[in-house]
Amino acid sequence: MNLFKLVSSISVKNMVGFTSTKRLFCYPSPIQILNEFYGIRLEYYQKRKDYLMSKLERDMAVLTNKERFIL
């Protein structure tokens, strides 16, 4: 792995970031960051899925109408 320089170490001593309420916070561990934003990411994944599904349904309706017209 060192041949391609894919292995390196990252310091986790200074993990400062914004909380979900947009305040600065010093996170003690990466796990706490994941726990903080897990619910928020799930919400945005669901919004994205809903958007893509509605877009595909609209496209399907257009293609169905084109097929009906051709037939």
C-alpha positions in Angstrom: 0.0 0.0 0.0 2.9 2.4 0.6 3.9 2.0 -3.0 0.8 4.1 -4.0 0.9 6.3 -0.9 -2.6 5.3 0.1 -1.8 4.9 3.8 -1.5 8.0 6.0 -2.4 9.1 9.5 -4.8 11.9 10.3 -4.7 13.8 13.6 -8.1 13.9 15.4 -7.1 16.3 18.2 -8.7 19.4 16.8 -12.1 18.5 15.4 -14.1 21.7 15.5 -17.2 22.0 13.4 -20.7 23.4 13.3 -23.5 21.6 15.1 -26.9 21.0 13.6 -28.0 24.3 15.2 -25.2 26.2 13.5 -23.0 26.7 16.5 -19.3 25.9 16.8 -18.5 22.8 18.8 -15.3 20.9 19.6 -16.1 17.2 18.9 -14.1 14.8 21.1 -14.4 11.8 18.7 -15.4 11.1 15.0 -18.2 8.9 16.3 -19.9 11.9 18.0 -19.8 13.8 14.7 -21.5 10.8 13.0 -24.1 10.6 15.7 -24.8 14.3 15.4 -25.5 14.3 11.7 -26.9 10.9 11.1 -30.5 12.0 11.4 -30.0 15.0 9.2 -28.3 13.0 6.5 -31.2 10.5 6.5 -33.6 13.3 6.1 -31.8 14.7 3.1 -31.4 11.3 1.5 -35.1 10.8 1.8 -35.8 14.3 0.2 -33.4 13.4 -2.7 -35.1 10.0 -3.2 -38.5 11.6 -3.3 -37.3 14.2 -5.8 -35.8 11.5 -8.0 -38.9 9.3 -7.8 -41.2 12.2 -8.8 -38.8 13.1 -11.7 -38.9 9.4 -12.9 -42.7 9.3 -12.6 -43.0 12.5 -14.7 -40.6 11.0 -17.3 -42.6 7.8 -17.3 -45.8 9.7 -17.9 -44.3 11.6 -20.8 -43.0 8.4 -22.4 -46.3 6.6 -21.9 -48.1 9.4 -23.7 -45.6 9.3 -26.5 -46.1 5.6 -26.9 -49.9 6.1 -26.9 -49.6 8.7 -29.6 -47.3 6.5 -31.8 -49.7 3.5 -31.5 
